[in-house]
Amino acid sequence: MIKDKLYDDLKEATEQLLGMARDQSWNTISNNCLYLISEIKDSNGKNFFEQRKIRKRENRHKQPKTLQAVAYELSCIYKNLYDVNLCVFKSTSRQTVVEIQIYLKCSLSKVYLEKVKANDLSLHCKVAIPPYAIDETSKFDINWELGGLRHNWKMY
């Protein structure tokens, strides 16, 4: 992924993400997207579930932005970006909020940074799968990470 094509790459990746989400969930997922940016932080002794809860809590207070605004913000810090992950934060039939998780080069260890500093930026699409998903064919609520009665019932 190069800086000049950042907007186009994010747009294409969003389309792939929405396709993946539609294949794996039973929700109606809108093409009308807004975006949040969150930084992937080191664990500091916290497990994955605690980190996810903290990240979701922080994202609930952020104001979603358009793809153009997010692409501009990312282009401003492009030299410090190592990895970009797109995930569905929340989806309704009217709007989908896509979370862009970024991992900065300054967060890497110095030894590893020397190995990868010449590499291009990586872009990934991910759909979070709930622990109760039995197999690849079972569909689930795309908003399961936000909690709710159905998610709590299935976790029980």
DSSP file with accessible surface (Angstrom, degrees, kcal/mol):
  #  RESIDUE AA STRUCTURE BP1 BP2  ACC     N-H-->O    O-->H-N    N-H-->O    O-->H-N    TCO  KAPPA ALPHA  PHI   PSI    X-CA   Y-CA   Z-CA
    1    1 A M              0   0   36      0, 0.0   120,-0.8     0, 0.0     2,-0.3   0.000 360.0 360.0 360.0 127.1    0.0    0.0    0.0
    2    2 A I    >   -     0   0   80    118,-0.1     3,-0.9     1,-0.1     7,-0.2  -0.780 360.0-115.3-112.5 158.9    1.5    3.3   -1.0
    3    3 A K  G >  S+     0   0  100     -2,-0.3     3,-1.4     1,-0.3     4,-0.3   0.860 111.1  56.4 -60.8 -39.8    0.6    6.8    0.2
    4    4 A D  G 3  S+     0   0  150      1,-0.3    -1,-0.3     2,-0.1     4,-0.2   0.771 113.7  40.1 -66.3 -25.8   -0.7    8.1   -3.2
    5    5 A K  G <> S+     0   0  102     -3,-0.9     4,-2.8     1,-0.1    -1,-0.3   0.139  80.2 114.9-108.2  19.1   -3.3    5.3   -3.4
    6    6 A L  H <> S+     0   0    4     -3,-1.4     4,-2.5     1,-0.2     5,-0.2   0.923  77.6  46.5 -58.0 -48.6   -4.3    5.3    0.3
    7    7 A Y  H  > S+     0   0   82     -4,-0.3     4,-2.3     1,-0.2    -1,-0.2   0.941 115.4  45.9 -60.2 -48.6   -7.9    6.4   -0.3
    8    8 A D  H  > S+     0   0   95      1,-0.2     4,-2.5     2,-0.2    -1,-0.2   0.901 113.0  49.8 -64.0 -40.9   -8.4    3.9   -3.1
    9    9 A D  H  X S+     0   0   27     -4,-2.8     4,-2.6     2,-0.2    -1,-0.2   0.902 111.7  48.3 -65.7 -40.8   -6.9    1.0   -1.2
   10   10 A L  H  X S+     0   0    0     -4,-2.5     4,-2.2    -5,-0.3    -2,-0.2   0.896 111.7  50.3 -65.8 -38.4   -9.0    1.8    1.9
   11   11 A K  H  X S+     0   0   98     -4,-2.3     4,-1.9    -5,-0.2    -2,-0.2   0.932 113.1  45.2 -65.3 -44.7  -12.1    2.0   -0.3
   12   12 A E  H  X S+     0   0  110     -4,-2.5     4,-2.0     1,-0.2    -2,-0.2   0.913 112.9  50.7 -65.3 -41.9  -11.3   -1.4   -1.9
   13   13 A A  H  X S+     0   0    3     -4,-2.6     4,-2.7     1,-0.2    -1,-0.2   0.873 106.9  55.1 -64.8 -35.5  -10.5   -3.0    1.4
   14   14 A T  H  X S+     0   0    6     -4,-2.2     4,-2.8     2,-0.2     5,-0.2   0.922 106.6  50.5 -62.5 -42.7  -13.8   -1.7    2.9
   15   15 A E  H  X S+     0   0  123     -4,-1.9     4,-2.0     1,-0.2    -2,-0.2   0.911 111.9  47.7 -62.2 -40.5  -15.7   -3.4    0.1
   16   16 A Q  H  X S+     0   0  104     -4,-2.0     4,-2.4     2,-0.2    -2,-0.2   0.913 111.7  50.7 -65.5 -42.9  -13.8   -6.7    0.8
   17   17 A L  H  X S+     0   0    0     -4,-2.7     4,-2.7     2,-0.2    -2,-0.2   0.929 109.7  49.3 -60.9 -45.7  -14.5   -6.3    4.5
   18   18 A L  H  X S+     0   0    4     -4,-2.8     4,-2.4     1,-0.2    -1,-0.2   0.893 110.6  51.3 -63.6 -37.6  -18.2   -5.8    4.0
   19   19 A G  H  X S+     0   0   25     -4,-2.0     4,-2.0    -5,-0.2    -1,-0.2   0.927 111.1  47.3 -63.5 -43.8  -18.3   -8.8    1.7
   20   20 A M  H  X S+     0   0   65     -4,-2.4     4,-1.5     1,-0.2    -2,-0.2   0.917 112.3  50.2 -62.6 -42.3  -16.6  -10.9    4.4
   21   21 A A  H  X S+     0   0    0     -4,-2.7     4,-1.6     1,-0.2    -2,-0.2   0.900 109.9  50.0 -65.3 -39.9  -19.0   -9.6    7.0
   22   22 A R  H  < S+     0   0   88     -4,-2.4    -1,-0.2     1,-0.2    -2,-0.2   0.868 109.7  52.0 -66.2 -36.3  -22.0  -10.4    4.9
   23   23 A D  H  < S+     0   0  119     -4,-2.0    -1,-0.2     1,-0.2    -2,-0.2   0.826 118.2  36.0 -68.0 -31.6  -20.8  -14.0    4.3
   24   24 A Q  H  < S+     0   0   63     -4,-1.5   116,-1.5    -5,-0.1     2,-0.3   0.565 113.2  55.6-102.8 -10.6  -20.2  -14.7    8.0
   25   25 A S  B  <  -a  140   0A   3     -4,-1.6   116,-0.2   114,-0.3   114,-0.1  -0.833  64.2-139.9-123.8 163.6  -23.1  -12.8    9.6
   26   26 A W        +     0   0  118    114,-1.4   115,-0.1    -2,-0.3    -4,-0.1   0.495  69.6 110.2 -96.2  -2.1  -26.9  -12.8    9.4
   27   27 A N  S    S-     0   0   26    113,-0.5     2,-0.6    -6,-0.2    -2,-0.1  -0.288  76.5-113.9 -71.9 155.6  -27.1   -9.0    9.8
   28   28 A T        -     0   0  104     63,-0.1     2,-0.5    -2,-0.0    -1,-0.1  -0.817  38.3-157.7 -84.9 119.8  -28.1   -6.6    7.0
   29   29 A I        -     0   0    9     -2,-0.6    64,-0.2    64,-0.1     2,-0.2  -0.904   4.6-138.4-111.4 124.0  -24.9   -4.6    6.5
   30   30 A S        -     0   0   17     62,-1.3    64,-0.1    -2,-0.5    65,-0.1  -0.460   9.6-144.7 -80.0 147.6  -25.1   -1.2    4.9
   31   31 A N  S    S+     0   0  118     62,-0.2     2,-1.0    -2,-0.2    -1,-0.1   0.549  78.4 101.0 -82.2 -10.4  -22.7    0.1    2.3
   32   32 A N        -     0   0   92     62,-0.1    64,-2.7    65,-0.0     2,-0.4  -0.677  63.4-174.7 -76.7 101.0  -23.0    3.6    3.9
   33   33 A C  E     -b   96   0B  21     -2,-1.0    34,-0.3    62,-0.2     2,-0.3  -0.811  24.9-179.5-112.3 142.6  -19.7    3.6    5.9
   34   34 A L  E     -b   97   0B  36     62,-2.2    64,-3.0    -2,-0.4     2,-0.3  -0.871  23.7-135.3-124.1 164.4  -18.1    5.9    8.4
   35   35 A Y  E     -bC  98  65B  11     30,-3.2    30,-2.9    -2,-0.3     2,-0.3  -0.913  15.2-165.5-132.1 148.0  -14.7    5.2   10.0
   36   36 A L  E     -b   99   0B   5     62,-2.3    64,-3.7    -2,-0.3     2,-0.5  -0.958  16.1-144.5-122.2 146.2  -13.0    5.3   13.4
   37   37 A I  E     +b  100   0B  31     -2,-0.3     2,-0.3    62,-0.2    64,-0.2  -0.946  22.6 172.1-111.6 130.3   -9.2    5.1   13.9
   38   38 A S  E     -b  101   0B   3     62,-2.6    64,-2.8    -2,-0.5     2,-0.4  -0.987  27.5-125.6-134.9 148.5   -7.8    3.3   16.9
   39   39 A E  E     -b  102   0B  79     -2,-0.3     2,-0.6    62,-0.2    64,-0.2  -0.762  18.1-128.9 -95.5 135.0   -4.2    2.5   17.8
   40   40 A I        -     0   0   45     62,-3.5    64,-0.4    -2,-0.4     2,-0.3  -0.741  34.8-164.9 -79.5 121.2   -3.2   -1.1   18.5
   41   41 A K        -     0   0  115     -2,-0.6    10,-0.0     1,-0.1    62,-0.0  -0.741  25.8 -92.3-109.5 157.9   -1.3   -0.9   21.8
   42   42 A D        -     0   0   89     -2,-0.3    -1,-0.1     1,-0.1     4,-0.1  -0.303  39.9-115.2 -64.0 153.5    1.0   -3.4   23.5
   43   43 A S    >   -     0   0   59      1,-0.1     3,-2.2     2,-0.1    -1,-0.1   0.785  26.3-159.9 -67.1 -32.0   -0.8   -5.7   25.9
   44   44 A N  T 3  S-     0   0  136      1,-0.3     3,-0.1     0, 0.0    -1,-0.1   0.889  76.7 -50.3  50.6  39.4    0.9   -4.5   29.1
   45   45 A G  T 3  S+     0   0   79      1,-0.3     2,-0.3     0, 0.0    -1,-0.3   0.430 109.5 126.9  84.5  -2.9   -0.1   -7.7   30.8
   46   46 A K    <   -     0   0   89     -3,-2.2    -1,-0.3     1,-0.1     2,-0.0  -0.677  57.0-124.8 -88.9 144.5   -3.7   -7.6   29.8
   47   47 A N     >  -     0   0   81     -2,-0.3     4,-2.3    -3,-0.1     5,-0.2  -0.267  32.2 -96.0 -80.2 173.7   -5.3  -10.5   28.0
   48   48 A F  H  > S+     0   0  121      1,-0.2     4,-2.4     2,-0.2     5,-0.2   0.872 121.9  52.1 -58.7 -41.6   -7.1  -10.3   24.6
   49   49 A F  H  > S+     0   0  104      2,-0.2     4,-2.1     1,-0.2    -1,-0.2   0.901 110.2  47.7 -67.0 -39.6  -10.6   -9.9   26.1
   50   50 A E  H  > S+     0   0   92      2,-0.2     4,-2.2     1,-0.2    -1,-0.2   0.917 112.0  50.4 -65.8 -41.9   -9.6   -7.1   28.4
   51   51 A Q  H  X S+     0   0   63     -4,-2.3     4,-2.5     1,-0.2    -2,-0.2   0.905 109.8  50.8 -61.9 -42.3   -7.9   -5.3   25.6
   52   52 A R  H  X S+     0   0   23     -4,-2.4     4,-2.7     1,-0.2     5,-0.2   0.921 109.1  50.6 -63.4 -42.2  -11.0   -5.7   23.4
   53   53 A K  H  X S+     0   0  130     -4,-2.1     4,-2.3     1,-0.2    -1,-0.2   0.923 112.0  47.3 -61.7 -43.7  -13.2   -4.3   26.1
   54   54 A I  H  X S+     0   0   49     -4,-2.2     4,-2.4     2,-0.2    -2,-0.2   0.936 112.8  48.8 -63.3 -46.1  -11.0   -1.2   26.6
   55   55 A R  H  X S+     0   0   42     -4,-2.5     4,-2.4     1,-0.2    -2,-0.2   0.927 112.5  47.8 -62.1 -42.6  -10.8   -0.6   22.8
   56   56 A K  H  X S+     0   0    6     -4,-2.7     4,-1.7     1,-0.2    -1,-0.2   0.910 110.8  51.7 -65.9 -40.8  -14.6   -0.9   22.4
   57   57 A R  H  X S+     0   0  139     -4,-2.3     4,-0.6    -5,-0.2    -1,-0.2   0.923 112.2  46.2 -61.8 -44.1  -15.2    1.5   25.3
   58   58 A E  H >< S+     0   0   81     -4,-2.4     3,-1.0     1,-0.2     4,-0.3   0.907 110.8  52.8 -65.3 -40.6  -12.8    4.1   23.8
   59   59 A N  H >< S+     0   0    2     -4,-2.4     3,-1.3     1,-0.2    -1,-0.2   0.802  97.1  65.9 -68.4 -28.4  -14.3    3.7   20.4
   60   60 A R  H 3< S+     0   0  139     -4,-1.7    -1,-0.2     1,-0.3    -2,-0.2   0.780 102.6  49.1 -63.5 -24.6  -17.9    4.3   21.6
   61   61 A H  T << S+     0   0  161     -3,-1.0    -1,-0.3    -4,-0.6     2,-0.2   0.485  93.6  95.6 -94.1  -3.3  -16.8    7.9   22.6
   62   62 A K  S <  S-     0   0   76     -3,-1.3   -26,-0.0    -4,-0.3    -3,-0.0  -0.597  75.4-123.9 -89.1 150.7  -15.2    8.7   19.2
   63   63 A Q        -     0   0  156     -2,-0.2   -28,-0.1     1,-0.0    -2,-0.1  -0.824  29.5-124.2 -92.7 120.0  -17.0   10.5   16.4
   64   64 A P        -     0   0   31      0, 0.0     2,-0.3     0, 0.0   -28,-0.2  -0.296  29.7-158.1 -63.3 149.2  -17.0    8.5   13.2
   65   65 A K  B     -C   35   0B  86    -30,-2.9   -30,-3.2     1,-0.1     2,-0.0  -0.800  19.8 -93.9-125.6 167.9  -15.6   10.2   10.1
   66   66 A T     >  -     0   0   71     -2,-0.3     4,-2.2   -32,-0.2     5,-0.2  -0.291  38.6-108.6 -75.4 165.5  -15.8    9.9    6.3
   67   67 A L  H  > S+     0   0   17    -34,-0.3     4,-2.9     1,-0.2     5,-0.2   0.891 118.8  55.1 -63.4 -38.0  -13.3    7.9    4.3
   68   68 A Q  H  > S+     0   0  134      2,-0.2     4,-2.0     1,-0.2    -1,-0.2   0.927 109.1  46.4 -61.9 -44.2  -11.8   11.1    2.9
   69   69 A A  H  > S+     0   0   38      2,-0.2     4,-2.2     1,-0.2    -1,-0.2   0.917 115.0  46.6 -65.2 -41.4  -11.1   12.5    6.4
   70   70 A V  H  X S+     0   0    1     -4,-2.2     4,-2.6     2,-0.2     5,-0.2   0.909 110.4  52.5 -68.4 -41.3   -9.6    9.2    7.7
   71   71 A A  H  X S+     0   0    9     -4,-2.9     4,-2.2     1,-0.2    -1,-0.2   0.898 109.8  50.0 -62.4 -38.2   -7.4    8.8    4.6
   72   72 A Y  H  X S+     0   0  163     -4,-2.0     4,-1.6    -5,-0.2    -1,-0.2   0.930 110.3  49.4 -65.0 -45.5   -6.1   12.3    5.1
   73   73 A E  H  X S+     0   0   68     -4,-2.2     4,-0.9     1,-0.2    -2,-0.2   0.912 113.2  46.9 -59.5 -43.2   -5.3   11.6    8.8
   74   74 A L  H  < S+     0   0    1     -4,-2.6     3,-0.4     1,-0.2    -1,-0.2   0.858 107.6  55.9 -69.4 -33.5   -3.5    8.4    7.8
   75   75 A S  H >< S+     0   0   25     -4,-2.2     3,-0.8     1,-0.2     4,-0.3   0.834 102.0  58.5 -67.9 -28.1   -1.6   10.1    5.1
   76   76 A C  H 3< S+     0   0   79     -4,-1.6    -1,-0.2     1,-0.2    -2,-0.2   0.813 117.5  31.1 -69.2 -29.4   -0.3   12.6    7.6
   77   77 A I  T >X S+     0   0   71     -4,-0.9     3,-1.6    -3,-0.4     4,-0.6   0.142  84.2 121.6-111.9  19.3    1.3    9.8    9.7
   78   78 A Y  G X4  +     0   0   41     -3,-0.8     3,-1.4     1,-0.3    -1,-0.1   0.855  68.6  57.5 -54.1 -41.9    2.0    7.4    6.8
   79   79 A K  G 34 S+     0   0  182     -4,-0.3    -1,-0.3     1,-0.3    -2,-0.1   0.774 109.4  46.5 -64.2 -23.2    5.8    7.2    7.5
   80   80 A N  G <4 S+     0   0   55     -3,-1.6    25,-3.6    25,-0.1    26,-0.4   0.452  89.4 106.1 -97.9  -1.1    5.1    5.9   11.0
   81   81 A L  E <<  +D  104   0B   3     -3,-1.4    23,-0.2    -4,-0.6     3,-0.1  -0.636  32.3 165.3 -83.9 134.5    2.4    3.3   10.0
   82   82 A Y  E     +     0   0B  44     21,-2.8    40,-1.6     1,-0.4     2,-0.3   0.734  67.1  10.2-109.5 -43.9    3.4   -0.3   10.0
   83   83 A D  E     -De 103 122B  28     20,-1.7    20,-2.6    38,-0.2     2,-0.4  -1.000  55.9-164.1-144.8 140.3    0.1   -2.2    9.8
   84   84 A V  E     -De 102 123B   0     38,-2.4    40,-2.5    -2,-0.3     2,-0.4  -0.996   9.0-172.6-128.6 126.6   -3.5   -1.2    9.1
   85   85 A N  E     -De 101 124B   4     16,-2.9    16,-3.2    -2,-0.4     2,-0.5  -0.977  10.3-152.8-120.0 132.5   -6.4   -3.5   10.0
   86   86 A L  E     +De 100 125B   0     38,-3.0    40,-3.0    -2,-0.4     2,-0.3  -0.897  23.1 166.0-104.8 131.2  -10.1   -2.9    9.0
   87   87 A C  E     -De  99 126B  14     12,-2.3    12,-3.2    -2,-0.5     2,-0.6  -0.966  41.9-106.3-138.3 154.2  -12.8   -4.4   11.2
   88   88 A V  E     +D   98   0B   9     38,-0.5    10,-0.2    -2,-0.3    40,-0.2  -0.723  32.9 178.7 -81.9 120.0  -16.5   -3.8   11.5
   89   89 A F  E     -     0   0B  16      8,-2.7     2,-0.3    -2,-0.6     9,-0.2   0.889  68.9 -12.5 -84.5 -48.6  -17.1   -1.9   14.7
   90   90 A K  E     -D   97   0B 102      7,-1.6     7,-3.6    55,-0.1     2,-0.4  -0.981  64.3-168.0-155.2 141.3  -20.9   -1.6   14.4
   91   91 A S  E     +D   96   0B   2     -2,-0.3     2,-0.3     5,-0.2     5,-0.2  -0.998  10.7 165.3-140.0 136.7  -23.4   -2.3   11.7
   92   92 A T        -     0   0   64      3,-2.4   -62,-1.3    -2,-0.4    -2,-0.0  -0.793  54.2 -96.1-129.6 179.1  -27.0   -1.5   11.1
   93   93 A S  S    S+     0   0   83     -2,-0.3   -62,-0.2     1,-0.2     3,-0.1   0.725 124.8  41.3 -71.7 -17.1  -29.2   -1.6    8.0
   94   94 A R  S    S+     0   0  204      1,-0.3     2,-0.3   -64,-0.1    -1,-0.2   0.749 124.6  10.5 -98.8 -30.0  -28.6    2.2    7.6
   95   95 A Q        -     0   0   69    -64,-0.1    -3,-2.4   -65,-0.1     2,-0.4  -0.995  52.8-153.1-155.8 144.0  -24.9    2.6    8.4
   96   96 A T  E     -bD  33  91B   0    -64,-2.7   -62,-2.2    -2,-0.3     2,-0.6  -0.978  12.0-152.0-119.3 130.6  -21.7    0.6    9.1
   97   97 A V  E     -bD  34  90B  14     -7,-3.6    -8,-2.7    -2,-0.4    -7,-1.6  -0.921  13.6-159.2-103.1 118.1  -19.0    1.9   11.3
   98   98 A V  E     -bD  35  88B   0    -64,-3.0   -62,-2.3    -2,-0.6     2,-0.5  -0.860   6.8-144.5 -99.7 128.7  -15.6    0.5   10.2
   99   99 A E  E     -bD  36  87B   0    -12,-3.2   -12,-2.3    -2,-0.5     2,-0.7  -0.823   6.0-156.4 -93.9 126.7  -12.8    0.6   12.7
  100  100 A I  E     -bD  37  86B   0    -64,-3.7   -62,-2.6    -2,-0.5     2,-0.5  -0.917  10.1-162.2-102.9 108.6   -9.3    1.2   11.3
  101  101 A Q  E     -bD  38  85B  19    -16,-3.2   -16,-2.9    -2,-0.7     2,-0.4  -0.826   8.7-165.2 -94.1 124.5   -6.8   -0.3   13.7
  102  102 A I  E     -bD  39  84B   9    -64,-2.8   -62,-3.5    -2,-0.5     2,-0.5  -0.875  13.5-158.7-113.6 144.2   -3.3    1.1   13.2
  103  103 A Y  E     - D   0  83B  42    -20,-2.6   -21,-2.8    -2,-0.4   -20,-1.7  -0.991  21.0-143.0-119.0 122.2    0.0   -0.2   14.5
  104  104 A L  E >   - D   0  81B  19     -2,-0.5     3,-1.4   -64,-0.4     4,-0.3  -0.565  14.8-130.6 -89.7 148.4    2.8    2.4   14.5
  105  105 A K  G >  S+     0   0   40    -25,-3.6     3,-1.6     1,-0.3   -24,-0.1   0.835 107.6  65.3 -63.7 -30.8    6.4    1.7   13.7
  106  106 A C  G 3  S+     0   0   88    -26,-0.4    -1,-0.3     1,-0.3   -25,-0.1   0.699  95.4  59.6 -67.7 -13.8    7.4    3.6   16.9
  107  107 A S  G <  S+     0   0   29     -3,-1.4    -1,-0.3     2,-0.1    -2,-0.2   0.589  88.8  93.9 -86.3 -12.2    5.6    0.8   18.8
  108  108 A L  S <  S-     0   0   23     -3,-1.6     2,-0.1    -4,-0.3    -3,-0.0  -0.455  87.4-101.0 -78.3 154.6    8.0   -1.9   17.4
  109  109 A S     >  -     0   0   74     -2,-0.1     4,-2.8     1,-0.1     5,-0.2  -0.387  33.0-115.7 -69.0 153.9   11.1   -3.0   19.1
  110  110 A K  H  > S+     0   0  175      1,-0.2     4,-1.7     2,-0.2     5,-0.1   0.876 114.3  51.6 -62.4 -37.4   14.3   -1.4   17.7
  111  111 A V  H  > S+     0   0  106      2,-0.2     4,-1.1     1,-0.2    -1,-0.2   0.944 114.2  42.2 -65.7 -47.2   15.7   -4.8   16.5
  112  112 A Y  H  > S+     0   0   93      1,-0.2     4,-1.7     2,-0.2     3,-0.3   0.883 109.5  58.8 -68.9 -36.1   12.5   -5.7   14.6
  113  113 A L  H  X S+     0   0   46     -4,-2.8     4,-1.6     1,-0.2    -1,-0.2   0.893 101.7  54.7 -60.2 -39.4   12.1   -2.1   13.3
  114  114 A E  H  < S+     0   0  119     -4,-1.7    -1,-0.2     1,-0.2     4,-0.2   0.859 109.0  49.3 -62.6 -33.5   15.5   -2.4   11.6
  115  115 A K  H  < S+     0   0  153     -4,-1.1    -1,-0.2    -3,-0.3    -2,-0.2   0.841 122.8  29.1 -73.1 -35.1   14.3   -5.6    9.8
  116  116 A V  H >< S+     0   0    8     -4,-1.7     3,-1.6     1,-0.1    -2,-0.2   0.409  84.1 102.8-111.7   3.1   11.0   -4.1    8.5
  117  117 A K  T 3< S+     0   0  116     -4,-1.6    -1,-0.1     1,-0.3    -3,-0.1   0.788  86.0  49.5 -64.6 -23.2   11.6   -0.4    8.1
  118  118 A A  T 3  S+     0   0   92     -4,-0.2    -1,-0.3    -3,-0.2    -2,-0.1   0.593  90.7 105.4 -88.9  -8.6   12.0   -0.8    4.3
  119  119 A N  S <  S-     0   0   90     -3,-1.6     3,-0.1     1,-0.1     2,-0.1  -0.355  75.0-111.4 -72.2 151.1    8.7   -2.9    4.0
  120  120 A D        -     0   0  114      1,-0.1  -118,-0.1    -2,-0.1     2,-0.1  -0.352  45.0 -82.2 -74.0 162.0    5.6   -1.4    2.6
  121  121 A L        -     0   0   14   -120,-0.8     2,-0.4    -2,-0.1   -38,-0.2  -0.395  44.9-133.4 -64.8 136.2    2.5   -0.8    4.8
  122  122 A S  E     -e   83   0B  44    -40,-1.6   -38,-2.4    -2,-0.1     2,-0.4  -0.764  17.2-164.4 -95.2 140.7    0.4   -3.9    5.3
  123  123 A L  E     +e   84   0B  48     -2,-0.4     2,-0.3   -40,-0.2   -38,-0.2  -0.994  12.4 174.8-127.8 126.7   -3.4   -3.7    5.0
  124  124 A H  E     -e   85   0B  82    -40,-2.5   -38,-3.0    -2,-0.4     2,-0.4  -0.958  22.8-146.5-132.4 151.3   -5.7   -6.4    6.3
  125  125 A C  E     -e   86   0B  27     -2,-0.3     2,-0.4   -40,-0.2   -38,-0.2  -0.963  24.1-178.0-114.3 134.5   -9.5   -7.0    6.6
  126  126 A K  E     -e   87   0B  98    -40,-3.0   -38,-0.5    -2,-0.4     2,-0.5  -0.994  20.4-160.9-137.6 139.6  -10.7   -8.9    9.7
  127  127 A V        -     0   0   18     -2,-0.4     2,-0.3   -40,-0.2   -40,-0.1  -0.984  27.2-130.4-116.5 119.7  -14.1  -10.1   10.9
  128  128 A A        -     0   0   37     -2,-0.5    16,-0.1   -40,-0.2    17,-0.1  -0.524  20.2-151.2 -70.9 130.2  -14.1  -10.9   14.6
  129  129 A I        -     0   0   95     -2,-0.3    13,-0.0    15,-0.1    -1,-0.0  -0.902  15.3-122.3-107.1 129.7  -15.7  -14.3   15.2
  130  130 A P    >   -     0   0    4      0, 0.0     3,-1.7     0, 0.0    15,-0.0  -0.296  21.6-116.2 -69.2 155.1  -17.5  -15.0   18.5
  131  131 A P  T 3  S+     0   0   78      0, 0.0    -2,-0.0     0, 0.0    24,-0.0   0.760 112.9  58.5 -63.1 -23.1  -16.3  -17.9   20.7
  132  132 A Y  T 3  S+     0   0   46      2,-0.0     2,-0.5     0, 0.0    -3,-0.0   0.459  71.6 118.9 -89.4   1.3  -19.6  -19.7   20.3
  133  133 A A    <   -     0   0   28     -3,-1.7     3,-0.1     1,-0.2     7,-0.1  -0.560  50.7-161.3 -67.4 118.7  -19.4  -19.9   16.5
  134  134 A I        -     0   0  154     -2,-0.5     2,-0.3     1,-0.1    -1,-0.2   0.929  58.8 -18.6 -74.2 -47.6  -19.4  -23.6   15.9
  135  135 A D  S >  S-     0   0   86      4,-0.0     3,-0.8     1,-0.0    -1,-0.1  -0.853  77.0 -82.6-148.9-176.2  -18.0  -23.8   12.4
  136  136 A E  T 3  S+     0   0  194     -2,-0.3    -2,-0.0     1,-0.2    -3,-0.0   0.697 121.5  55.7 -69.6 -19.8  -17.4  -21.7    9.3
  137  137 A T  T 3  S+     0   0  116      2,-0.1     2,-0.4    -4,-0.0    -1,-0.2   0.672  83.8  95.5 -89.0 -17.3  -20.9  -22.2    8.1
  138  138 A S    <   -     0   0   36     -3,-0.8     2,-0.2     1,-0.0    -5,-0.0  -0.599  68.2-142.5 -78.7 130.7  -22.7  -20.9   11.2
  139  139 A K        -     0   0  108     -2,-0.4     2,-0.3  -114,-0.1  -114,-0.3  -0.615  20.2-173.4 -92.4 152.3  -23.7  -17.3   10.9
  140  140 A F  B     -a   25   0A  10   -116,-1.5  -114,-1.4    -2,-0.2  -113,-0.5  -0.853  36.1 -79.7-138.3 171.0  -23.5  -14.9   13.8
  141  141 A D    >   -     0   0   28     -2,-0.3     3,-1.6  -116,-0.2     4,-0.1  -0.642  32.6-147.9 -75.4 122.2  -24.4  -11.3   14.8
  142  142 A I  T 3  S+     0   0   11     -2,-0.5     3,-0.4     1,-0.3    -1,-0.2   0.778  97.4  57.5 -64.8 -22.8  -21.7   -9.0   13.5
  143  143 A N  T >   +     0   0   29      1,-0.2     3,-1.7   -52,-0.1    -1,-0.3   0.169  69.4 117.9 -93.0  20.3  -22.3   -6.7   16.5
  144  144 A W  G X   +     0   0   10     -3,-1.6     3,-1.8     1,-0.3    -1,-0.2   0.818  65.4  63.6 -60.4 -31.8  -21.5   -9.4   19.0
  145  145 A E  G 3  S+     0   0   26     -3,-0.4    -1,-0.3     1,-0.3     3,-0.1   0.736  94.4  61.5 -67.0 -21.2  -18.5   -7.6   20.4
  146  146 A L  G <  S-     0   0   39     -3,-1.7    -1,-0.3     1,-0.3     2,-0.2   0.497 106.7-133.2 -82.5  -2.0  -20.8   -4.8   21.6
  147  147 A G    <   +     0   0   26     -3,-1.8    -1,-0.3    -4,-0.2     4,-0.2  -0.531  38.6 158.9  87.1-154.5  -22.6   -7.2   23.9
  148  148 A G     >  -     0   0   41     -2,-0.2     4,-2.5     1,-0.1     5,-0.2  -0.402  57.6 -69.5 114.4 167.4  -26.3   -7.5   24.1
  149  149 A L  H  > S+     0   0  150      1,-0.2     4,-2.6     2,-0.2     5,-0.2   0.924 127.5  49.9 -61.8 -46.2  -28.9  -10.0   25.2
  150  150 A R  H  > S+     0   0  139      1,-0.2     4,-2.3     2,-0.2    -1,-0.2   0.924 113.2  46.6 -62.6 -44.2  -28.4  -12.5   22.3
  151  151 A H  H  > S+     0   0   20     -4,-0.2     4,-2.1     1,-0.2    -1,-0.2   0.935 113.3  48.5 -63.9 -45.2  -24.6  -12.5   22.8
  152  152 A N  H  X S+     0   0   97     -4,-2.5     4,-1.4     1,-0.2    -2,-0.2   0.886 110.6  52.0 -63.2 -38.3  -24.9  -12.9   26.6
  153  153 A W  H  < S+     0   0  186     -4,-2.6    -1,-0.2    -5,-0.2    -2,-0.2   0.929 111.1  46.4 -63.4 -44.7  -27.3  -15.8   26.1
  154  154 A K  H  < S+     0   0  110     -4,-2.3    -1,-0.2     1,-0.2    -2,-0.2   0.833 110.6  52.9 -68.4 -32.2  -25.0  -17.6   23.7
  155  155 A M  H  <        0   0   99     -4,-2.1    -1,-0.2    -5,-0.2    -2,-0.2   0.797 360.0 360.0 -71.7 -27.0  -22.0  -17.1   26.0
  156  156 A Y     <        0   0  225     -4,-1.4    -2,-0.2    -3,-0.2    -1,-0.2   0.936 360.0 360.0 -69.5 360.0  -24.1  -18.6   28.8
